[in-house]
Amino acid sequence: MELSAESVLALAPDAASAKAANGLVKPAQWPTLGANPAAVWGECQGSGSRPYQTQVDLSGPTFKCSCPSRKFPCKHGLALLLLRARDASLFKLDTPPAWVSEWLGARTERVQKKEDKQREQALKPVDTQAALKSLQQRWSRIDAGVGELRQWLLDQVARGLGSLGPESRAGWETMAARLVDAKAPGLAQRLGSAAGSLMDGAGWPEKVLRQLGLLQLACEAVARRDALNEEAIADLRILLGWPLDKDAVLAQSPGVQDSWLVVGVIQEERDNNLQERRVWLHGQRTGRRALLLDHAFGGKGFEQAWFCGSSQPATLAFYPSAAPLRALVASGGTAASAASEPGASGSTPDEEWRAIAERIASNPWVPLHPLRCQQAIPCRDGDDRFGLHWAGRYLPLEITEAQGWALLALSGGQPVSVMGEWNGDMLRPLSAQGSDGIWNWSALSTTPP
C-alpha cells in the first residue's frame, strides 16, 4: 500500500487526533515497530508502565489499539501509519507477534463466518405468508401516514409560504414525528430538513417549496406503487426509510468486478453522535460510479478505512434501484495501490451532466450526485464565496474558509480536476488534482458550513 502523510491524516476523526498523532511520530516512543505485506504494528510508550499495542490491517486499512480511546482511528494508529509513510525503513520485516497474528486470524474468521451466513441466508426458506402479512401491515400504516401528510401539504400551500414564520417549525416537526409513527422515517427526515430551512437565508421560500414538492411527489408514488416496477419500488422504500437487509443485497446482486478508484471520502457528524461516512468510487474498467455509505455510533468507528486516490480490486453489490449508485463491498483484494489521479474517468462535461439528469429522471429523490469537473478553475467571488469556473458554468462551492484557500493554493489560478458531491445547487469538492499535487477534503478543516 502506498501511503502519504496527507492520506493518513485525512483519516483522523478530528483535528485534535491529528495534532496528537503528529506529536507521537517519534521513533524513540516506539520501542517495537514491525511490518509485513498484510499489516504494520508497533508498541507506543505512553505514560503507563506498559506500552500500547497498536496494529493496522493494511487490507482495510483497519485499526486496533490497546489504548482506552473511543476515537477511531486513535492517535496511536494514525501515528503508526504516519511513521510508516515517512520512513518505512524503521519497520522491521518480520513474523508478527502473537497479539498481531491472533487479531488478524480473528478478522479472517469473522469474514469467513459472514460469507457463510450470506450463503445460508440465500438458501434459507422464506415463510411467504408471514412475510406478506408483515408487508401489508407496514404498507397500511404508511398509507395512513402519507394520507395525513398529503392533506397537511395541501393546507400549507393553501395558507401560502408568506404566512410562515419561525414559530411554524413546531407544527412541522409534529407532523414529522407522526410520520415516524407511521413507519416512514425517511419522509420524516425530509420534512424535518424542510422545517430547518424555514426563514433560513434569502432564498428559503424557493428551497422549502422544492422540498415540499418532492414530498408531494413521494405521496403520489406511494398511492401509485402498484404501477411501479421493482426498481422504482426499491427506490420508494429507501425514500420511506424502509431498511434493506445487507445480507439480502449481497445475496441477490449479481456483483460488479472492477478496480475501484477512491475519488472522494467524507465523514460528517449527524444527530445523536452518529457519524456518517460516504466513500465515492469510480470503476476504472466499467466507468461506473458507486457510493459506499456507512454509519458509526458513539465513537465506535468504521471497520475499514479508505484512502482517497487509492485503487482496489473488488466486487461491489449494488442496491436495487432504477438508478443504482449505493453499493456494498461483496469481496475485495488484499491491498490498495496508488492511483495516478483521484476521479480519473475521461468524461466530458456533457457526459457528467447527462448522467446526473438521467439519474434524477429515474429517481428524483437522490440527494447527492458524483460530479467530476476537469479543467476547472477555483475562484473567490465578490461576495467572498468560493466557486468553480468549469466548461462555461459557474458552480458555487460548499466549502469552509480553510478548505477554500487550500484549494485555491493548489490551483494557483491554473485549471485543476475536481471531484465532488452535487446537490442541485452547490458542489462540495472532495478531491482535486493539480500540477502541484492533490487536495482532499478533510475533517481537519472543521465542520462543513
ZAMARGU-4260 file (C-alpha; in steps of 0.2 Angstrom, whole numbers, plus 5000, padded with zeros to 4 digits):
<rodrens>
0) 5000/5000/5000 | 5007/5017/4995 | 5005/5029/5010 | 5007/5048/5011 | 5006/5059/5027
5) 4991/5068/5019 | 4981/5052/5016 | 4984/5046/5033 | 4979/5062/5042 | 4963/5063/5031
10) 4958/5048/5041 | 4958/5057/5058 | 4941/5059/5066 | 4945/5077/5071 | 4959/5090/5072
15) 4964/5085/5090 | 4968/5067/5085 | 4978/5073/5070 | 4988/5085/5081 | 4991/5072/5094
20) 4996/5059/5081 | 5009/5071/5074 | 5016/5073/5092 | 5019/5054/5093 | 5029/5052/5077
25) 5045/5050/5086 | 5054/5033/5084 | 5060/5034/5102 | 5042/5032/5108 | 5040/5016/5098
30) 5052/5003/5105 | 5044/4990/5094 | 5040/4993/5075 | 5036/4979/5063 | 5028/4976/5046
35) 5024/4963/5033 | 5014/4964/5017 | 4997/4961/5027 | 5000/4973/5042 | 5010/4985/5052
40) 5012/4985/5071 | 5021/4994/5085 | 5021/4997/5103 | 5020/5015/5109 | 5026/5020/5126
45) 5014/5031/5135 | 5013/5037/5152 | 5009/5020/5159 | 5021/5006/5163 | 5016/4995/5148
50) 5016/5002/5130 | 5001/5002/5120 | 5000/4988/5107 | 4994/4996/5090 | 4991/4987/5074
55) 4984/4991/5057 | 4977/4978/5044 | 4983/4985/5028 | 4969/4976/5018 | 4957/4989/5025
60) 4966/4998/5032 | 4958/4993/5049 | 4965/4999/5066 | 4966/4991/5083 | 4975/4998/5098
65) 4975/4993/5117 | 4973/5011/5122 | 4957/5017/5130 | 4952/5030/5117 | 4935/5029/5110
70) 4940/5038/5094 | 4943/5028/5078 | 4956/5028/5072 | 4965/5033/5088 | 4981/5044/5089
75) 4992/5029/5090 | 4985/5021/5075 | 4987/5037/5065 | 5005/5040/5072 | 5010/5022/5067
80) 5004/5024/5049 | 5012/5042/5049 | 5029/5034/5054 | 5027/5021/5040 | 5023/5034/5027
85) 5038/5045/5032 | 5051/5031/5035 | 5047/5013/5030 | 5065/5008/5035 | 5060/5010/5053
90) 5049/4995/5052 | 5057/4978/5054 | 5051/4965/5041 | 5047/4950/5052 | 5034/4937/5058
95) 5020/4947/5068 | 5020/4944/5086 | 5005/4933/5094 | 4995/4949/5098 | 4995/4954/5080
100) 4993/4937/5072 | 4979/4932/5083 | 4969/4948/5079 | 4972/4945/5060 | 4966/4927/5062
105) 4951/4933/5071 | 4947/4945/5057 | 4949/4932/5044 | 4937/4920/5054 | 4924/4934/5055
110) 4925/4937/5037 | 4923/4919/5033 | 4908/4917/5045 | 4900/4932/5037 | 4901/4924/5020
115) 4894/4908/5027 | 4880/4917/5034 | 4876/4926/5017 | 4876/4909/5009 | 4864/4902/5022
120) 4853/4917/5020 | 4852/4914/5002 | 4847/4896/5004 | 4835/4898/5019 | 4817/4895/5015
125) 4806/4910/5017 | 4789/4910/5026 | 4780/4919/5012 | 4763/4920/5021 | 4771/4929/5037
130) 4782/4940/5026 | 4766/4945/5016 | 4757/4949/5031 | 4771/4960/5038 | 4772/4969/5022
135) 4754/4973/5021 | 4754/4979/5039 | 4768/4991/5036 | 4761/4997/5019 | 4744/5000/5029
140) 4752/5011/5042 | 4762/5020/5028 | 4746/5023/5018 | 4738/5031/5033 | 4753/5042/5037
145) 4755/5048/5019 | 4737/5052/5018 | 4739/5063/5033 | 4755/5071/5025 | 4746/5074/5009
150) 4732/5084/5017 | 4745/5093/5028 | 4754/5099/5012 | 4738/5105/5004 | 4735/5115/5020
155) 4752/5123/5019 | 4750/5128/5001 | 4733/5135/5004 | 4739/5146/5018 | 4754/5151/5007
160) 4773/5152/5012 | 4771/5170/5017 | 4761/5165/5032 | 4775/5155/5039 | 4787/5161/5052
165) 4800/5153/5065 | 4785/5148/5076 | 4779/5137/5062 | 4793/5124/5064 | 4785/5116/5079
170) 4770/5111/5069 | 4781/5104/5055 | 4791/5094/5067 | 4775/5087/5075 | 4770/5081/5058
175) 4787/5074/5055 | 4785/5064/5072 | 4768/5057/5066 | 4777/5051/5050 | 4790/5041/5061
180) 4775/5033/5070 | 4768/5029/5053 | 4784/5019/5048 | 4790/5032/5036 | 4806/5039/5045
185) 4813/5044/5028 | 4799/5056/5024 | 4800/5062/5042 | 4818/5067/5040 | 4815/5076/5024
190) 4801/5086/5032 | 4812/5090/5047 | 4825/5096/5035 | 4812/5107/5027 | 4807/5114/5044
195) 4825/5118/5047 | 4825/5129/5031 | 4811/5140/5036 | 4817/5158/5037 | 4835/5152/5034
200) 4843/5164/5021 | 4836/5175/5007 | 4832/5160/4996 | 4822/5150/5009 | 4805/5150/5001
205) 4812/5143/4985 | 4821/5129/4994 | 4806/5125/5005 | 4794/5124/4991 | 4806/5112/4981
210) 4807/5101/4997 | 4788/5101/4999 | 4786/5097/4980 | 4797/5081/4982 | 4787/5076/4997
215) 4771/5078/4987 | 4779/5068/4973 | 4783/5054/4986 | 4764/5054/4991 | 4760/5051/4973
220) 4772/5037/4972 | 4765/5028/4987 | 4747/5030/4980 | 4753/5023/4963 | 4765/5010/4969
225) 4756/4996/4961 | 4760/5003/4944 | 4779/5005/4948 | 4792/4992/4943 | 4803/4983/4955
230) 4817/4995/4954 | 4806/5010/4957 | 4798/5001/4972 | 4815/4999/4979 | 4819/5017/4977
235) 4802/5021/4986 | 4806/5010/5000 | 4823/5018/5003 | 4814/5035/5002 | 4802/5030/5016
240) 4816/5024/5027 | 4812/5006/5025 | 4828/4997/5029 | 4836/4985/5017 | 4844/4969/5023
245) 4863/4970/5018 | 4864/4951/5018 | 4849/4951/5005 | 4858/4964/4994 | 4874/4954/4994
250) 4865/4938/4990 | 4854/4945/4976 | 4865/4957/4967 | 4875/4950/4953 | 4890/4959/4958
255) 4901/4971/4948 | 4920/4967/4947 | 4932/4981/4944 | 4947/4990/4950 | 4939/5004/4960
260) 4947/5021/4962 | 4943/5030/4978 | 4938/5048/4971 | 4931/5055/4987 | 4929/5052/5006
265) 4919/5062/5018 | 4914/5060/5036 | 4901/5070/5045 | 4893/5070/5062 | 4874/5068/5062
270) 4862/5069/5076 | 4865/5060/5092 | 4883/5057/5090 | 4880/5047/5074 | 4895/5048/5061
275) 4891/5046/5043 | 4904/5042/5030 | 4902/5042/5011 | 4915/5034/5000 | 4914/5038/4981
280) 4922/5025/4969 | 4925/5025/4951 | 4926/5009/4941 | 4942/5010/4930 | 4936/4997/4918
285) 4917/4999/4919 | 4917/5018/4921 | 4903/5015/4934 | 4902/5027/4950 | 4897/5019/4967
290) 4893/5026/4984 | 4898/5016/5000 | 4888/5023/5014 | 4892/5019/5032 | 4887/5024/5049
295) 4895/5023/5066 | 4888/5027/5083 | 4896/5033/5099 | 4914/5034/5093 | 4914/5016/5088
300) 4922/5020/5072 | 4921/5011/5055 | 4928/4994/5051 | 4938/4999/5036 | 4947/5015/5031
305) 4948/5021/5013 | 4962/5032/5006 | 4956/5045/4993 | 4967/5042/4977 | 4970/5023/4980
310) 4963/5009/4969 | 4957/4992/4975 | 4951/4977/4965 | 4934/4972/4972 | 4917/4966/4968
315) 4903/4978/4973 | 4885/4973/4976 | 4873/4987/4971 | 4857/4991/4980 | 4842/4988/4969
320) 4837/5005/4961 | 4831/5012/4945 | 4847/5022/4945 | 4860/5011/4955 | 4873/5021/4965
325) 4874/5014/4983 | 4884/4998/4984 | 4892/4986/4997 | 4909/4978/4995 | 4905/4959/4992
330) 4923/4954/4991 | 4939/4963/4988 | 4958/4962/4985 | 4970/4962/4999 | 4980/4978/4996
335) 4977/4995/4989 | 4988/5003/4976 | 4992/5021/4972 | 4982/5029/4958 | 4988/5042/4946
340) 4973/5054/4949 | 4958/5055/4960 | 4942/5055/4950 | 4950/5050/4933 | 4937/5045/4921
345) 4939/5054/4905 | 4921/5060/4904 | 4916/5076/4896 | 4906/5090/4905 | 4891/5085/4894
350) 4893/5067/4899 | 4894/5072/4918 | 4878/5082/4917 | 4869/5069/4906 | 4872/5056/4919
355) 4865/5067/4933 | 4850/5071/4923 | 4846/5053/4919 | 4848/5048/4937 | 4836/5062/4943
360) 4824/5056/4929 | 4825/5038/4936 | 4825/5043/4954 | 4821/5061/4958 | 4825/5059/4977
365) 4843/5056/4975 | 4851/5069/4987 | 4869/5069/4981 | 4877/5066/4964 | 4895/5062/4960
370) 4902/5076/4948 | 4919/5077/4941 | 4925/5094/4934 | 4941/5093/4923 | 4950/5109/4918
375) 4941/5119/4931 | 4947/5135/4940 | 4943/5138/4958 | 4940/5156/4962 | 4933/5168/4976
380) 4919/5179/4970 | 4915/5197/4975 | 4904/5191/4990 | 4918/5182/4997 | 4912/5165/4992
385) 4921/5151/4984 | 4916/5144/4967 | 4922/5135/4952 | 4923/5140/4934 | 4920/5125/4923
390) 4915/5122/4905 | 4907/5139/4904 | 4897/5137/4920 | 4900/5144/4937 | 4897/5132/4951
395) 4896/5139/4969 | 4906/5128/4982 | 4900/5122/4998 | 4917/5123/5007 | 4925/5130/5023
400) 4936/5145/5023 | 4952/5134/5026 | 4947/5122/5013 | 4943/5135/5000 | 4960/5144/5002
405) 4969/5127/5001 | 4960/5123/4985 | 4965/5140/4978 | 4983/5137/4983 | 4983/5121/4974
410) 4976/5129/4958 | 4986/5145/4958 | 4974/5151/4945 | 4978/5136/4934 | 4965/5123/4929
415) 4963/5108/4941 | 4952/5092/4941 | 4939/5092/4955 | 4928/5078/4960 | 4914/5082/4972
420) 4895/5080/4978 | 4882/5090/4968 | 4866/5093/4977 | 4857/5103/4964 | 4863/5120/4970
425) 4881/5118/4975 | 4896/5107/4973 | 4905/5101/4989 | 4923/5097/4982 | 4930/5081/4990
430) 4946/5079/4980 | 4957/5089/4967 | 4972/5086/4956 | 4983/5099/4950 | 5001/5101/4943
435) 5007/5104/4961 | 4999/5089/4969 | 4982/5083/4976 | 4970/5091/4988 | 4957/5080/4998
440) 4943/5085/5009 | 4947/5083/5027 | 4938/5083/5044 | 4953/5093/5050 | 4945/5108/5041
445) 4932/5109/5054 | 4913/5107/5052 | 4906/5110/5035 | 4895/5125/5033
</rodrens>
